[in-house]
Amino acid sequence: MRLRALALHGISTTIGSASNCMLAAMAADATAPGGITHLDHTPDAIAAFLRPRPVAALFGVGPATASLLVRHGLHTIGAVADTPLGTLQRLLGKTTGCQIHDRARGEDPRPVTPQAPARSCSADHAFPRDELDPARHRQAVLALAEQLGARLRKERQVTGWLTMTVRYADRSTTVRTRRLPEPTNHTAALARTGYESGVGTGSRAVA
């Protein structure tokens, strides 16, 4: 995953994995750039990870909250975990106190909701009039490749297949699908594959 992100997007990733969102985020924060940290799901492992850390490292604790907790002698996450819920609620308020109480014990009820990438991405172009000029056809293919490439890069996705659909002046349609040499979101590679499909580059007028 890390190598693919670096090769395709030039992004150096730091990965944290754990039994819930909060712990995974904290594991990533505690990881050196480009590294991976896996936090075991056992209570002992979670406690060993959380308890020695400064209270400011607890997910959701900002500078003001951290300063308030430290002023009351709560310097570590372990100290917060050992503090009665009622005490934290008096210091931080009912809702925030409950959240901090749970998080100091490694609890995070938020569900993991992965966002599935789009299965397809499309772009279209229509000439203002039926077009016979192959150079204009190639310009249209390049413009479409630029649109697709920009959209894929924005979504941090790549594609391994390209389908070209061309409607001619007589209203007939040609569809060709080609596999790219490797998954990509680069405009030049998409345009090259579009040109190689041969669709719309002949002597027929394209609508």
mmCIF file of the C-alpha atoms, coordinates in Angstrom:
data_MODEL
# 
_entry.id   MODEL 
# 
loop_
_atom_site.group_PDB 
_atom_site.id 
_atom_site.type_symbol 
_atom_site.label_atom_id 
_atom_site.label_alt_id 
_atom_site.label_comp_id 
_atom_site.label_asym_id 
_atom_site.label_entity_id 
_atom_site.label_seq_id 
_atom_site.pdbx_PDB_ins_code 
_atom_site.Cartn_x 
_atom_site.Cartn_y 
_atom_site.Cartn_z 
_atom_site.occupancy 
_atom_site.B_iso_or_equiv 
_atom_site.pdbx_formal_charge 
_atom_site.auth_seq_id 
_atom_site.auth_comp_id 
_atom_site.auth_asym_id 
_atom_site.auth_atom_id 
_atom_site.pdbx_PDB_model_num 
ATOM 1   C CA . MET A 1 1   ? 0.000   0.000  0.000   1.00 0.00 ? 1   MET A CA 1 
ATOM 2   C CA . ARG A 1 2   ? 2.753   2.457  0.984   1.00 0.00 ? 2   ARG A CA 1 
ATOM 3   C CA . LEU A 1 3   ? 4.858   1.687  -2.092  1.00 0.00 ? 3   LEU A CA 1 
ATOM 4   C CA . ARG A 1 4   ? 1.862   1.966  -4.411  1.00 0.00 ? 4   ARG A CA 1 
ATOM 5   C CA . ALA A 1 5   ? 0.847   5.338  -2.959  1.00 0.00 ? 5   ALA A CA 1 
ATOM 6   C CA . LEU A 1 6   ? 4.408   6.595  -3.349  1.00 0.00 ? 6   LEU A CA 1 
ATOM 7   C CA . ALA A 1 7   ? 4.802   5.279  -6.903  1.00 0.00 ? 7   ALA A CA 1 
ATOM 8   C CA . LEU A 1 8   ? 1.426   6.406  -8.232  1.00 0.00 ? 8   LEU A CA 1 
ATOM 9   C CA . HIS A 1 9   ? 0.833   9.633  -6.330  1.00 0.00 ? 9   HIS A CA 1 
ATOM 10  C CA . GLY A 1 10  ? 4.174   10.673 -4.849  1.00 0.00 ? 10  GLY A CA 1 
ATOM 11  C CA . ILE A 1 11  ? 2.647   10.462 -1.370  1.00 0.00 ? 11  ILE A CA 1 
ATOM 12  C CA . SER A 1 12  ? 4.607   9.190  1.628   1.00 0.00 ? 12  SER A CA 1 
ATOM 13  C CA . THR A 1 13  ? 2.148   7.490  3.972   1.00 0.00 ? 13  THR A CA 1 
ATOM 14  C CA . THR A 1 14  ? 2.244   6.761  7.691   1.00 0.00 ? 14  THR A CA 1 
ATOM 15  C CA . ILE A 1 15  ? -0.068  3.970  8.793   1.00 0.00 ? 15  ILE A CA 1 
ATOM 16  C CA . GLY A 1 16  ? -1.575  3.125  12.155  1.00 0.00 ? 16  GLY A CA 1 
ATOM 17  C CA . SER A 1 17  ? -3.829  0.114  12.654  1.00 0.00 ? 17  SER A CA 1 
ATOM 18  C CA . ALA A 1 18  ? -5.835  -0.741 15.758  1.00 0.00 ? 18  ALA A CA 1 
ATOM 19  C CA . SER A 1 19  ? -9.204  -1.950 16.980  1.00 0.00 ? 19  SER A CA 1 
ATOM 20  C CA . ASN A 1 20  ? -10.949 1.428  16.613  1.00 0.00 ? 20  ASN A CA 1 
ATOM 21  C CA . CYS A 1 21  ? -10.631 4.775  14.833  1.00 0.00 ? 21  CYS A CA 1 
ATOM 22  C CA . MET A 1 22  ? -9.166  6.674  17.780  1.00 0.00 ? 22  MET A CA 1 
ATOM 23  C CA . LEU A 1 23  ? -6.431  4.156  18.529  1.00 0.00 ? 23  LEU A CA 1 
ATOM 24  C CA . ALA A 1 24  ? -5.515  3.860  14.846  1.00 0.00 ? 24  ALA A CA 1 
ATOM 25  C CA . ALA A 1 25  ? -5.166  7.652  14.585  1.00 0.00 ? 25  ALA A CA 1 
ATOM 26  C CA . MET A 1 26  ? -3.030  7.793  17.718  1.00 0.00 ? 26  MET A CA 1 
ATOM 27  C CA . ALA A 1 27  ? -0.885  4.903  16.493  1.00 0.00 ? 27  ALA A CA 1 
ATOM 28  C CA . ALA A 1 28  ? -0.289  6.769  13.237  1.00 0.00 ? 28  ALA A CA 1 
ATOM 29  C CA . ASP A 1 29  ? 0.622   9.957  15.140  1.00 0.00 ? 29  ASP A CA 1 
ATOM 30  C CA . ALA A 1 30  ? 3.167   7.981  17.153  1.00 0.00 ? 30  ALA A CA 1 
ATOM 31  C CA . THR A 1 31  ? 4.763   6.487  14.030  1.00 0.00 ? 31  THR A CA 1 
ATOM 32  C CA . ALA A 1 32  ? 7.841   7.828  12.270  1.00 0.00 ? 32  ALA A CA 1 
ATOM 33  C CA . PRO A 1 33  ? 7.178   9.254  8.775   1.00 0.00 ? 33  PRO A CA 1 
ATOM 34  C CA . GLY A 1 34  ? 6.713   6.472  6.260   1.00 0.00 ? 34  GLY A CA 1 
ATOM 35  C CA . GLY A 1 35  ? 6.347   3.831  8.973   1.00 0.00 ? 35  GLY A CA 1 
ATOM 36  C CA . ILE A 1 36  ? 3.635   1.439  10.131  1.00 0.00 ? 36  ILE A CA 1 
ATOM 37  C CA . THR A 1 37  ? 2.442   0.807  13.696  1.00 0.00 ? 37  THR A CA 1 
ATOM 38  C CA . HIS A 1 38  ? 0.026   -1.978 14.595  1.00 0.00 ? 38  HIS A CA 1 
ATOM 39  C CA . LEU A 1 39  ? -1.564  -1.828 18.042  1.00 0.00 ? 39  LEU A CA 1 
ATOM 40  C CA . ASP A 1 40  ? -2.782  -5.173 19.335  1.00 0.00 ? 40  ASP A CA 1 
ATOM 41  C CA . HIS A 1 41  ? -6.421  -5.291 20.434  1.00 0.00 ? 41  HIS A CA 1 
ATOM 42  C CA . THR A 1 42  ? -5.780  -6.791 23.876  1.00 0.00 ? 42  THR A CA 1 
ATOM 43  C CA . PRO A 1 43  ? -6.557  -4.602 26.927  1.00 0.00 ? 43  PRO A CA 1 
ATOM 44  C CA . ASP A 1 44  ? -2.978  -4.930 28.205  1.00 0.00 ? 44  ASP A CA 1 
ATOM 45  C CA . ALA A 1 45  ? -1.498  -3.765 24.901  1.00 0.00 ? 45  ALA A CA 1 
ATOM 46  C CA . ILE A 1 46  ? -3.893  -0.825 24.695  1.00 0.00 ? 46  ILE A CA 1 
ATOM 47  C CA . ALA A 1 47  ? -3.153  0.214  28.285  1.00 0.00 ? 47  ALA A CA 1 
ATOM 48  C CA . ALA A 1 48  ? 0.610   -0.077 27.722  1.00 0.00 ? 48  ALA A CA 1 
ATOM 49  C CA . PHE A 1 49  ? 0.305   2.175  24.679  1.00 0.00 ? 49  PHE A CA 1 
ATOM 50  C CA . LEU A 1 50  ? -1.982  4.801  26.213  1.00 0.00 ? 50  LEU A CA 1 
ATOM 51  C CA . ARG A 1 51  ? -1.131  5.157  29.895  1.00 0.00 ? 51  ARG A CA 1 
ATOM 52  C CA . PRO A 1 52  ? 2.416   6.591  29.726  1.00 0.00 ? 52  PRO A CA 1 
ATOM 53  C CA . ARG A 1 53  ? 1.566   9.173  27.070  1.00 0.00 ? 53  ARG A CA 1 
ATOM 54  C CA . PRO A 1 54  ? 1.053   12.834 27.945  1.00 0.00 ? 54  PRO A CA 1 
ATOM 55  C CA . VAL A 1 55  ? -2.558  13.873 28.227  1.00 0.00 ? 55  VAL A CA 1 
ATOM 56  C CA . ALA A 1 56  ? -2.132  16.185 25.206  1.00 0.00 ? 56  ALA A CA 1 
ATOM 57  C CA . ALA A 1 57  ? -1.577  13.081 23.038  1.00 0.00 ? 57  ALA A CA 1 
ATOM 58  C CA . LEU A 1 58  ? -5.086  11.777 23.756  1.00 0.00 ? 58  LEU A CA 1 
ATOM 59  C CA . PHE A 1 59  ? -7.301  11.974 20.694  1.00 0.00 ? 59  PHE A CA 1 
ATOM 60  C CA . GLY A 1 60  ? -9.644  14.974 20.920  1.00 0.00 ? 60  GLY A CA 1 
ATOM 61  C CA . VAL A 1 61  ? -7.729  16.778 23.664  1.00 0.00 ? 61  VAL A CA 1 
ATOM 62  C CA . GLY A 1 62  ? -6.725  20.262 22.527  1.00 0.00 ? 62  GLY A CA 1 
ATOM 63  C CA . PRO A 1 63  ? -4.243  22.643 24.169  1.00 0.00 ? 63  PRO A CA 1 
ATOM 64  C CA . ALA A 1 64  ? -6.848  24.289 26.427  1.00 0.00 ? 64  ALA A CA 1 
ATOM 65  C CA . THR A 1 65  ? -8.228  20.975 27.712  1.00 0.00 ? 65  THR A CA 1 
ATOM 66  C CA . ALA A 1 66  ? -4.732  19.556 28.175  1.00 0.00 ? 66  ALA A CA 1 
ATOM 67  C CA . SER A 1 67  ? -3.685  22.639 30.160  1.00 0.00 ? 67  SER A CA 1 
ATOM 68  C CA . LEU A 1 68  ? -6.753  22.354 32.391  1.00 0.00 ? 68  LEU A CA 1 
ATOM 69  C CA . LEU A 1 69  ? -6.122  18.673 33.096  1.00 0.00 ? 69  LEU A CA 1 
ATOM 70  C CA . VAL A 1 70  ? -2.434  19.268 33.839  1.00 0.00 ? 70  VAL A CA 1 
ATOM 71  C CA . ARG A 1 71  ? -3.318  22.071 36.266  1.00 0.00 ? 71  ARG A CA 1 
ATOM 72  C CA . HIS A 1 72  ? -5.367  19.511 38.177  1.00 0.00 ? 72  HIS A CA 1 
ATOM 73  C CA . GLY A 1 73  ? -2.464  17.063 38.300  1.00 0.00 ? 73  GLY A CA 1 
ATOM 74  C CA . LEU A 1 74  ? -3.544  14.860 35.395  1.00 0.00 ? 74  LEU A CA 1 
ATOM 75  C CA . HIS A 1 75  ? -0.345  14.766 33.352  1.00 0.00 ? 75  HIS A CA 1 
ATOM 76  C CA . THR A 1 76  ? -0.741  11.396 31.620  1.00 0.00 ? 76  THR A CA 1 
ATOM 77  C CA . ILE A 1 77  ? -3.504  9.484  29.892  1.00 0.00 ? 77  ILE A CA 1 
ATOM 78  C CA . GLY A 1 78  ? -3.180  6.863  32.599  1.00 0.00 ? 78  GLY A CA 1 
ATOM 79  C CA . ALA A 1 79  ? -3.933  9.468  35.267  1.00 0.00 ? 79  ALA A CA 1 
ATOM 80  C CA . VAL A 1 80  ? -7.033  10.529 33.349  1.00 0.00 ? 80  VAL A CA 1 
ATOM 81  C CA . ALA A 1 81  ? -8.127  6.897  33.010  1.00 0.00 ? 81  ALA A CA 1 
ATOM 82  C CA . ASP A 1 82  ? -7.886  6.480  36.791  1.00 0.00 ? 82  ASP A CA 1 
ATOM 83  C CA . THR A 1 83  ? -9.937  9.619  37.495  1.00 0.00 ? 83  THR A CA 1 
ATOM 84  C CA . PRO A 1 84  ? -13.620 9.073  38.357  1.00 0.00 ? 84  PRO A CA 1 
ATOM 85  C CA . LEU A 1 85  ? -16.076 10.015 35.627  1.00 0.00 ? 85  LEU A CA 1 
ATOM 86  C CA . GLY A 1 86  ? -17.835 12.504 37.885  1.00 0.00 ? 86  GLY A CA 1 
ATOM 87  C CA . THR A 1 87  ? -14.596 14.403 38.499  1.00 0.00 ? 87  THR A CA 1 
ATOM 88  C CA . LEU A 1 88  ? -13.869 14.688 34.778  1.00 0.00 ? 88  LEU A CA 1 
ATOM 89  C CA . GLN A 1 89  ? -17.403 15.865 34.100  1.00 0.00 ? 89  GLN A CA 1 
ATOM 90  C CA . ARG A 1 90  ? -17.093 18.582 36.753  1.00 0.00 ? 90  ARG A CA 1 
ATOM 91  C CA . LEU A 1 91  ? -13.853 19.747 35.127  1.00 0.00 ? 91  LEU A CA 1 
ATOM 92  C CA . LEU A 1 92  ? -14.816 19.434 31.461  1.00 0.00 ? 92  LEU A CA 1 
ATOM 93  C CA . GLY A 1 93  ? -18.579 19.301 31.302  1.00 0.00 ? 93  GLY A CA 1 
ATOM 94  C CA . LYS A 1 94  ? -20.875 16.313 31.054  1.00 0.00 ? 94  LYS A CA 1 
ATOM 95  C CA . THR A 1 95  ? -20.376 15.402 27.388  1.00 0.00 ? 95  THR A CA 1 
ATOM 96  C CA . THR A 1 96  ? -16.656 16.171 27.064  1.00 0.00 ? 96  THR A CA 1 
ATOM 97  C CA . GLY A 1 97  ? -15.899 14.585 30.405  1.00 0.00 ? 97  GLY A CA 1 
ATOM 98  C CA . CYS A 1 98  ? -17.601 11.361 29.313  1.00 0.00 ? 98  CYS A CA 1 
ATOM 99  C CA . GLN A 1 99  ? -15.732 11.332 25.984  1.00 0.00 ? 99  GLN A CA 1 
ATOM 100 C CA . ILE A 1 100 ? -12.344 11.878 27.603  1.00 0.00 ? 100 ILE A CA 1 
ATOM 101 C CA . HIS A 1 101 ? -13.132 9.272  30.253  1.00 0.00 ? 101 HIS A CA 1 
ATOM 102 C CA . ASP A 1 102 ? -13.864 6.659  27.583  1.00 0.00 ? 102 ASP A CA 1 
ATOM 103 C CA . ARG A 1 103 ? -10.977 7.593  25.290  1.00 0.00 ? 103 ARG A CA 1 
ATOM 104 C CA . ALA A 1 104 ? -8.435  7.430  28.106  1.00 0.00 ? 104 ALA A CA 1 
ATOM 105 C CA . ARG A 1 105 ? -9.461  3.769  28.402  1.00 0.00 ? 105 ARG A CA 1 
ATOM 106 C CA . GLY A 1 106 ? -9.089  3.200  24.664  1.00 0.00 ? 106 GLY A CA 1 
ATOM 107 C CA . GLU A 1 107 ? -12.816 3.214  23.929  1.00 0.00 ? 107 GLU A CA 1 
ATOM 108 C CA . ASP A 1 108 ? -14.228 4.758  20.745  1.00 0.00 ? 108 ASP A CA 1 
ATOM 109 C CA . PRO A 1 109 ? -17.769 3.775  19.672  1.00 0.00 ? 109 PRO A CA 1 
ATOM 110 C CA . ARG A 1 110 ? -17.566 5.413  16.240  1.00 0.00 ? 110 ARG A CA 1 
ATOM 111 C CA . PRO A 1 111 ? -18.108 2.877  13.450  1.00 0.00 ? 111 PRO A CA 1 
ATOM 112 C CA . VAL A 1 112 ? -15.563 2.417  10.694  1.00 0.00 ? 112 VAL A CA 1 
ATOM 113 C CA . THR A 1 113 ? -17.237 3.434  7.442   1.00 0.00 ? 113 THR A CA 1 
ATOM 114 C CA . PRO A 1 114 ? -14.842 2.892  4.540   1.00 0.00 ? 114 PRO A CA 1 
ATOM 115 C CA . GLN A 1 115 ? -15.637 4.899  1.448   1.00 0.00 ? 115 GLN A CA 1 
ATOM 116 C CA . ALA A 1 116 ? -15.570 2.650  -1.581  1.00 0.00 ? 116 ALA A CA 1 
ATOM 117 C CA . PRO A 1 117 ? -13.914 4.187  -4.655  1.00 0.00 ? 117 PRO A CA 1 
ATOM 118 C CA . ALA A 1 118 ? -16.047 4.819  -7.698  1.00 0.00 ? 118 ALA A CA 1 
ATOM 119 C CA . ARG A 1 119 ? -16.204 1.860  -10.050 1.00 0.00 ? 119 ARG A CA 1 
ATOM 120 C CA . SER A 1 120 ? -16.055 4.052  -13.143 1.00 0.00 ? 120 SER A CA 1 
ATOM 121 C CA . CYS A 1 121 ? -15.239 7.569  -14.252 1.00 0.00 ? 121 CYS A CA 1 
ATOM 122 C CA . SER A 1 122 ? -16.406 9.165  -17.479 1.00 0.00 ? 122 SER A CA 1 
ATOM 123 C CA . ALA A 1 123 ? -16.082 12.283 -19.615 1.00 0.00 ? 123 ALA A CA 1 
ATOM 124 C CA . ASP A 1 124 ? -17.718 13.259 -22.881 1.00 0.00 ? 124 ASP A CA 1 
ATOM 125 C CA . HIS A 1 125 ? -17.230 15.700 -25.735 1.00 0.00 ? 125 HIS A CA 1 
ATOM 126 C CA . ALA A 1 126 ? -19.581 16.783 -28.522 1.00 0.00 ? 126 ALA A CA 1 
ATOM 127 C CA . PHE A 1 127 ? -18.460 18.681 -31.607 1.00 0.00 ? 127 PHE A CA 1 
ATOM 128 C CA . PRO A 1 128 ? -20.586 21.712 -32.532 1.00 0.00 ? 128 PRO A CA 1 
ATOM 129 C CA . ARG A 1 129 ? -20.988 20.143 -35.981 1.00 0.00 ? 129 ARG A CA 1 
ATOM 130 C CA . ASP A 1 130 ? -20.059 16.853 -37.624 1.00 0.00 ? 130 ASP A CA 1 
ATOM 131 C CA . GLU A 1 131 ? -16.261 16.759 -37.730 1.00 0.00 ? 131 GLU A CA 1 
ATOM 132 C CA . LEU A 1 132 ? -14.099 15.075 -40.392 1.00 0.00 ? 132 LEU A CA 1 
ATOM 133 C CA . ASP A 1 133 ? -10.690 16.453 -39.380 1.00 0.00 ? 133 ASP A CA 1 
ATOM 134 C CA . PRO A 1 134 ? -8.592  13.707 -37.685 1.00 0.00 ? 134 PRO A CA 1 
ATOM 135 C CA . ALA A 1 135 ? -6.542  16.409 -35.935 1.00 0.00 ? 135 ALA A CA 1 
ATOM 136 C CA . ARG A 1 136 ? -9.687  17.693 -34.248 1.00 0.00 ? 136 ARG A CA 1 
ATOM 137 C CA . HIS A 1 137 ? -10.540 14.126 -33.269 1.00 0.00 ? 137 HIS A CA 1 
ATOM 138 C CA . ARG A 1 138 ? -7.146  13.759 -31.582 1.00 0.00 ? 138 ARG A CA 1 
ATOM 139 C CA . GLN A 1 139 ? -7.592  17.091 -29.818 1.00 0.00 ? 139 GLN A CA 1 
ATOM 140 C CA . ALA A 1 140 ? -10.904 15.844 -28.438 1.00 0.00 ? 140 ALA A CA 1 
ATOM 141 C CA . VAL A 1 141 ? -9.276  12.618 -27.210 1.00 0.00 ? 141 VAL A CA 1 
ATOM 142 C CA . LEU A 1 142 ? -6.569  14.647 -25.454 1.00 0.00 ? 142 LEU A CA 1 
ATOM 143 C CA . ALA A 1 143 ? -9.159  16.928 -23.835 1.00 0.00 ? 143 ALA A CA 1 
ATOM 144 C CA . LEU A 1 144 ? -11.088 13.907 -22.573 1.00 0.00 ? 144 LEU A CA 1 
ATOM 145 C CA . ALA A 1 145 ? -7.886  12.336 -21.239 1.00 0.00 ? 145 ALA A CA 1 
ATOM 146 C CA . GLU A 1 146 ? -7.108  15.565 -19.389 1.00 0.00 ? 146 GLU A CA 1 
ATOM 147 C CA . GLN A 1 147 ? -10.578 15.559 -17.794 1.00 0.00 ? 147 GLN A CA 1 
ATOM 148 C CA . LEU A 1 148 ? -10.341 11.915 -16.769 1.00 0.00 ? 148 LEU A CA 1 
ATOM 149 C CA . GLY A 1 149 ? -6.791  12.232 -15.480 1.00 0.00 ? 149 GLY A CA 1 
ATOM 150 C CA . ALA A 1 150 ? -7.635  15.294 -13.399 1.00 0.00 ? 150 ALA A CA 1 
ATOM 151 C CA . ARG A 1 151 ? -10.683 13.590 -11.904 1.00 0.00 ? 151 ARG A CA 1 
ATOM 152 C CA . LEU A 1 152 ? -8.780  10.409 -11.088 1.00 0.00 ? 152 LEU A CA 1 
ATOM 153 C CA . ARG A 1 153 ? -5.937  12.341 -9.487  1.00 0.00 ? 153 ARG A CA 1 
ATOM 154 C CA . LYS A 1 154 ? -8.368  14.399 -7.422  1.00 0.00 ? 154 LYS A CA 1 
ATOM 155 C CA . GLU A 1 155 ? -9.950  11.185 -6.118  1.00 0.00 ? 155 GLU A CA 1 
ATOM 156 C CA . ARG A 1 156 ? -6.507  9.548  -5.752  1.00 0.00 ? 156 ARG A CA 1 
ATOM 157 C CA . GLN A 1 157 ? -7.551  6.694  -7.976  1.00 0.00 ? 157 GLN A CA 1 
ATOM 158 C CA . VAL A 1 158 ? -6.081  4.943  -10.996 1.00 0.00 ? 158 VAL A CA 1 
ATOM 159 C CA . THR A 1 159 ? -7.615  2.985  -13.847 1.00 0.00 ? 159 THR A CA 1 
ATOM 160 C CA . GLY A 1 160 ? -6.447  -0.082 -15.711 1.00 0.00 ? 160 GLY A CA 1 
ATOM 161 C CA . TRP A 1 161 ? -9.020  0.055  -18.531 1.00 0.00 ? 161 TRP A CA 1 
ATOM 162 C CA . LEU A 1 162 ? -10.210 2.685  -20.970 1.00 0.00 ? 162 LEU A CA 1 
ATOM 163 C CA . THR A 1 163 ? -13.424 2.525  -23.010 1.00 0.00 ? 163 THR A CA 1 
ATOM 164 C CA . MET A 1 164 ? -13.900 4.845  -25.985 1.00 0.00 ? 164 MET A CA 1 
ATOM 165 C CA . THR A 1 165 ? -17.402 5.383  -27.353 1.00 0.00 ? 165 THR A CA 1 
ATOM 166 C CA . VAL A 1 166 ? -17.727 7.372  -30.582 1.00 0.00 ? 166 VAL A CA 1 
ATOM 167 C CA . ARG A 1 167 ? -20.930 8.445  -32.255 1.00 0.00 ? 167 ARG A CA 1 
ATOM 168 C CA . TYR A 1 168 ? -20.597 9.175  -35.964 1.00 0.00 ? 168 TYR A CA 1 
ATOM 169 C CA . ALA A 1 169 ? -22.517 11.608 -38.158 1.00 0.00 ? 169 ALA A CA 1 
ATOM 170 C CA . ASP A 1 170 ? -24.774 8.810  -39.416 1.00 0.00 ? 170 ASP A CA 1 
ATOM 171 C CA . ARG A 1 171 ? -25.702 8.148  -35.731 1.00 0.00 ? 171 ARG A CA 1 
ATOM 172 C CA . SER A 1 172 ? -23.937 4.788  -35.665 1.00 0.00 ? 172 SER A CA 1 
ATOM 173 C CA . THR A 1 173 ? -21.745 4.090  -32.633 1.00 0.00 ? 173 THR A CA 1 
ATOM 174 C CA . THR A 1 174 ? -18.431 2.332  -32.096 1.00 0.00 ? 174 THR A CA 1 
ATOM 175 C CA . VAL A 1 175 ? -17.239 1.179  -28.669 1.00 0.00 ? 175 VAL A CA 1 
ATOM 176 C CA . ARG A 1 176 ? -13.764 -0.149 -27.930 1.00 0.00 ? 176 ARG A CA 1 
ATOM 177 C CA . THR A 1 177 ? -12.194 -1.082 -24.618 1.00 0.00 ? 177 THR A CA 1 
ATOM 178 C CA . ARG A 1 178 ? -8.454  -1.338 -24.134 1.00 0.00 ? 178 ARG A CA 1 
ATOM 179 C CA . ARG A 1 179 ? -6.379  -2.414 -21.189 1.00 0.00 ? 179 ARG A CA 1 
ATOM 180 C CA . LEU A 1 180 ? -3.666  0.029  -20.186 1.00 0.00 ? 180 LEU A CA 1 
ATOM 181 C CA . PRO A 1 181 ? -0.088  -1.266 -19.782 1.00 0.00 ? 181 PRO A CA 1 
ATOM 182 C CA . GLU A 1 182 ? -0.398  -0.483 -16.066 1.00 0.00 ? 182 GLU A CA 1 
ATOM 183 C CA . PRO A 1 183 ? -2.977  1.250  -13.861 1.00 0.00 ? 183 PRO A CA 1 
ATOM 184 C CA . THR A 1 184 ? -2.535  5.012  -14.124 1.00 0.00 ? 184 THR A CA 1 
ATOM 185 C CA . ASN A 1 185 ? -4.096  8.428  -13.763 1.00 0.00 ? 185 ASN A CA 1 
ATOM 186 C CA . HIS A 1 186 ? -1.590  10.190 -16.023 1.00 0.00 ? 186 HIS A CA 1 
ATOM 187 C CA . THR A 1 187 ? -3.113  12.205 -18.852 1.00 0.00 ? 187 THR A CA 1 
ATOM 188 C CA . ALA A 1 188 ? -0.435  11.221 -21.376 1.00 0.00 ? 188 ALA A CA 1 
ATOM 189 C CA . ALA A 1 189 ? -0.970  7.495  -20.824 1.00 0.00 ? 189 ALA A CA 1 
ATOM 190 C CA . LEU A 1 190 ? -4.749  7.837  -21.068 1.00 0.00 ? 190 LEU A CA 1 
ATOM 191 C CA . ALA A 1 191 ? -4.482  9.893  -24.266 1.00 0.00 ? 191 ALA A CA 1 
ATOM 192 C CA . ARG A 1 192 ? -2.011  7.445  -25.811 1.00 0.00 ? 192 ARG A CA 1 
ATOM 193 C CA . THR A 1 193 ? -4.351  4.534  -25.155 1.00 0.00 ? 193 THR A CA 1 
ATOM 194 C CA . GLY A 1 194 ? -7.223  6.542  -26.604 1.00 0.00 ? 194 GLY A CA 1 
ATOM 195 C CA . TYR A 1 195 ? -5.240  7.227  -29.769 1.00 0.00 ? 195 TYR A CA 1 
ATOM 196 C CA . GLU A 1 196 ? -4.224  3.571  -30.042 1.00 0.00 ? 196 GLU A CA 1 
ATOM 197 C CA . SER A 1 197 ? -7.848  2.457  -29.941 1.00 0.00 ? 197 SER A CA 1 
ATOM 198 C CA . GLY A 1 198 ? -8.227  3.937  -33.415 1.00 0.00 ? 198 GLY A CA 1 
ATOM 199 C CA . VAL A 1 199 ? -11.766 5.078  -32.686 1.00 0.00 ? 199 VAL A CA 1 
ATOM 200 C CA . GLY A 1 200 ? -12.663 8.344  -34.360 1.00 0.00 ? 200 GLY A CA 1 
ATOM 201 C CA . THR A 1 201 ? -9.310  8.699  -36.151 1.00 0.00 ? 201 THR A CA 1 
ATOM 202 C CA . GLY A 1 202 ? -10.442 7.523  -39.566 1.00 0.00 ? 202 GLY A CA 1 
ATOM 203 C CA . SER A 1 203 ? -12.167 9.359  -42.403 1.00 0.00 ? 203 SER A CA 1 
ATOM 204 C CA . ARG A 1 204 ? -15.706 9.197  -40.991 1.00 0.00 ? 204 ARG A CA 1 
ATOM 205 C CA . ALA A 1 205 ? -17.330 12.317 -39.592 1.00 0.00 ? 205 ALA A CA 1 
ATOM 206 C CA . VAL A 1 206 ? -17.728 12.310 -35.827 1.00 0.00 ? 206 VAL A CA 1 
ATOM 207 C CA . ALA A 1 207 ? -20.752 13.941 -34.233 1.00 0.00 ? 207 ALA A CA 1 
# 
